[in-house]
Amino acid sequence: MRILRVLLRQLFLAPATNRFPASHAPKSVAGFLAKAATDTSLVIPPIPTPPGFRGKIAYDRDTCIGCQLCVKICPTVAIEFIPEDKKVRIFVARCCFCSQCNDICPVNCLSMTDEFLLSCYDKYSDEMVVTDNKA
């Protein structure tokens, strides 16, 4: 009976998260892109990320010593060791952004960036696999 009361109360509460900004969405995506191409549309700049934000991982391949501590501590098995190069490959689609790999790295070759728009159709694309600081 208690569960039923909780469920009924949840039906009438305000949402806990913000709704998608439909008021800011363009009426026509094609029209918006055409305006953006000619620089006549008003594009709202993104909000700056707060200090300590944990976004996409950056990897400095030259600094890495191949100790594999990041591979061992990663809870989602998002980091793979490449034995031929004695370097690592990071699969962003598997990453939970916990930053444990950054904390354990003895040479600080891993760091979290401000990049957070990481959606992609192919989880193995170049944007979703970090192999060096350029990716």
HELIX and SHEET records of a PDB file:
HELIX    1   1 ARG A    2  LEU A   11  1                                  10    
HELIX    2   2 ALA A   22  HIS A   24  5                                   3    
HELIX    3   3 VAL A   29  ALA A   37  1                                   9    
HELIX    4   4 LEU A   69  ILE A   73  1                                   5    
HELIX    5   5 GLN A  100  ILE A  104  1                                   5    
HELIX    6   6 ASP A  126  MET A  128  5                                   3    
SHEET    1   A 2 ILE A  57  TYR A  59  0                                        
SHEET    2   A 2 LEU A 110  MET A 112 -1                                        
SHEET    1   B 3 ILE A  79  ILE A  82  0                                        
SHEET    2   B 3 LYS A  87  PHE A  91 -1                                        
SHEET    3   B 3 VAL A 129  VAL A 130 -1                                        
END                                                                             
